[in-house]
């Protein structure tokens, strides 16, 4: 019992010494600027729970790995679609070039056909009007100037008497007019 009492008093003595030392330290630090800053900032400082932070970071890493895997899968899918689209574009470009070549051939043929049609139209137009004007010329000279038309005058001369026939190199217009129109004076 005495031993217990002795141990108890010794513990109290040590506790009093610790308290005295802490109070002396507090009295010394009470007016120090850095201590005042520490005392005011201490309530704002929270204790960190490292285990919880590690779990959150591991969960975030797992989420990022999953998102990365999805992004890689999407990238592979888009890459495949892009390569398919590029091959399709190449096929369509080749087909377009072929169609453009066919179109240029068809346009060349169409231009040739239109030129040929235009040429034939102009040719037939010229031939038609040439023939038309030829017949008009024949009609005019045959019916309106019978004395100047050689064939007609030869046809008419065989009916004339030798006196009425024109002399060689003479058109015989005056003599013919005299014959045709008896009122005009005859001058030989």
JOKA-V507253 format. One record per backbone hydrogen bond with DSSP energy under -1.0 kcal/mol. CO is the residue of the C=O (numbers start at 1). NH is the residue of the N-H. If there is no record, write none. Layout:
# JOKA-V507253
co->CO nh->NH
co->CO nh->NH
This chain:
# JOKA-V507253
co->1 nh->5
co->2 nh->6
co->3 nh->7
co->4 nh->8
co->5 nh->9
co->6 nh->10
co->7 nh->11
co->8 nh->12
co->9 nh->13
co->10 nh->14
co->11 nh->15
co->12 nh->16
co->13 nh->17
co->14 nh->18
co->15 nh->19
co->16 nh->20
co->17 nh->21
co->18 nh->22
co->19 nh->23
co->20 nh->24
co->21 nh->25
co->22 nh->26
co->23 nh->27
co->24 nh->28
co->25 nh->29
co->26 nh->30
co->29 nh->32
co->32 nh->36
co->33 nh->37
co->34 nh->38
co->35 nh->39
co->36 nh->40
co->37 nh->41
co->38 nh->42
co->49 nh->53
co->50 nh->54
co->51 nh->55
co->52 nh->56
co->53 nh->57
co->54 nh->58
co->55 nh->59
co->56 nh->60
co->57 nh->61
co->58 nh->62
co->59 nh->63
co->60 nh->64
co->61 nh->65
co->62 nh->66
co->63 nh->67
co->64 nh->68
co->65 nh->69
co->66 nh->70
co->67 nh->71
co->68 nh->72
co->69 nh->73
co->70 nh->74
co->71 nh->75
co->72 nh->76
co->73 nh->77
co->74 nh->78
co->75 nh->79
co->76 nh->80
co->77 nh->81
co->78 nh->82
co->79 nh->83
co->80 nh->84
co->81 nh->85
co->82 nh->86
co->83 nh->87
co->84 nh->88
co->85 nh->89
co->86 nh->90
co->87 nh->91
co->88 nh->92
co->89 nh->93
co->90 nh->94
co->91 nh->95
co->92 nh->96
co->93 nh->97
co->94 nh->98
co->95 nh->99
co->96 nh->100
co->97 nh->101
co->98 nh->102
co->99 nh->103
co->100 nh->104
co->101 nh->105
co->102 nh->106
co->103 nh->107
co->104 nh->108
co->105 nh->109
co->106 nh->110
co->107 nh->111
co->108 nh->112
co->109 nh->113
co->110 nh->114
co->111 nh->115
co->112 nh->116
co->113 nh->117
co->114 nh->118
co->115 nh->119
co->116 nh->120
co->117 nh->121
co->118 nh->122
co->119 nh->123
co->120 nh->124
co->121 nh->125
co->122 nh->126
co->123 nh->127
co->124 nh->128
co->125 nh->129
co->126 nh->130
co->127 nh->131
co->128 nh->132
co->129 nh->133
co->130 nh->134
co->131 nh->135
co->132 nh->136
co->133 nh->137
co->134 nh->138
co->135 nh->139
co->136 nh->140
co->137 nh->141
co->138 nh->142
co->139 nh->143
co->140 nh->144
co->149 nh->153
co->150 nh->154
co->151 nh->155
co->152 nh->156
co->153 nh->157
co->154 nh->158
co->156 nh->159
co->161 nh->165
co->167 nh->170
co->172 nh->176
co->173 nh->177
co->174 nh->178
co->175 nh->179
co->176 nh->180
co->177 nh->181
co->181 nh->184
